[in-house]
Amino acid sequence: MTRFNVARTSLIAVLGGLTVMACAATQASGPPLTGDWGGRGLNLTLTADGGTLAYDCAAGSIKGAVHPNSNGEFTATGTHEVFAPGPQDADAKPLTVAANYVGSVSGSTMILQVQPAGAERMTSYTLTQGRRAKLIRCM
């Protein structure tokens, strides 16, 4: 075996080990998050089956249970629906897109970042467990 092959084999082994470690660090641990979480402009309700989000002028859903890893971090996918101000046609189909949710929990505080498909950046919310925020619906 040449030096190049030994170096390449060693590099592949190291990268494979790092990948396994990274995956283990992000895997879920413990029971799913549940209950009401609220903050400025957003109410989040989580169940063992997923979640619903109610914003001032939008709505969303999370597919499946949210299981934070040992560091309190989680990712989830779901949908995001933007509302328009004023009266709406009852038969109008809502604009619903896929969304990614990235969050972390520490005690009774959750930082949740939301990125609907097509959005250039994530929007961040600070939520408190057991709190329901008063939403000001779009006008």
N, C-alpha and C positions, 0 to 999 in steps of 0.2 A: 504494500500500500504506500503510495507516495505521500509526501508531506502535505500536499494540497488536499488529498482525499481525507487524511486524518483531521486536518483543520476544518474542512467542510463538515465532516461527520460530527466533530465536537461542537461546531456552531449550531448545527441542526438539533443536536441533543439539548443544548442550552436553551435555544429558542422554544423547543417543545416543552421543556420544563417550565419556562416562564409563562407560556400560554396556559398550561395546566394550573399554575399558581394563580394567574389572573382570573381564570374562570372560577376557581374555588373561592376567591375573595369576593366575587360578585354573586355567588349563589345564595338563594334564600335560606334563611334560618328562622325557626320559630313559627308561631301562628301568624295568620294574615292580620294586617291592620284592619280595624273595623271602627265604625262609629262616625260621628259628625266632626268635621274639621272646618273651621270658618276663619275668614280674614277679610281684609279690605277687598271688596269686589268679587268674592268667590266663597261659595259653600260647597264642600265636598262631603259626600256620604259614601262610606266604604262598607261593603259587606264581604262575606266569605266568597261571594261569586263575582265581585267587581265593584264598580263605583259609578256614581253620577255626580256631575259637576254643574252647578248653576252659577253663572256669572251675571254681572249687571246687564250685559247685552249679548249673551251667548249661552250655550249649553254644551255639555260633553258627556262622554261615557268612557269608562275604563273596562277593558275586557279582562276578566279573570281576577282572582285574588291578588292583592298586593302584599308581597312578602319581602320585607327589608332584609338585607344581609346582616352580618354580625356588626357592621359599622353603621347600621341604620339607613343604608342607601338602597334605593330601588329604582327600577325602570318598569314602565308599563306602556301598552299601546291601547288605542281606542279611537274615538271619533270626537270631532269638534264641529259645532253648528253655530254660525254667526247669525244673529238676529238683525233686522233692519228697523230703524226708528219709524214710528207712526203706524197707522193701520196696515194690516197685511191681508192679502187675498187668502181666504181660507183654503183654497185649492192649490196655492203656490207650493211647489216642492222646495223644502229647505235646502240651503247650501251646506251639506255635510261633507267634511273631509276627514281623512285619517289624521291621527295626532299621536305624538310621542310625549310621554310624561316621565320626567326624571325628578326624583325627590330624595330627601333625607329627613329622618326623624331623630330628634333628640329630646327625650322626656315627652312633654306635651306640645312641643313645637315641631311643625313640619315646614320645610322649605320645598315648594313644588314649582317646577319649571314646566311650562307647557309650550309645545311647538306644533301648531297645526301644519299639515302638508302645505307647502308653498310659502310658508312664513320664513323670512330671512333669519330671524333669531327667536330665542325662547323668551317668554314672559315669565317673570318670577313672582310668586306669591308666598307670603308668610302666613301660615294657618295655625290655629290653636285648637287642640283636641277639646271636644265638648262645647265649642262655641259656634253659634250661628250668627252670621253677619246679616245686616239689613242690606238688601240689594236695591239699588236704584236702577230700575229697568230702563232700557234705552227709550229716549223720547223722540 
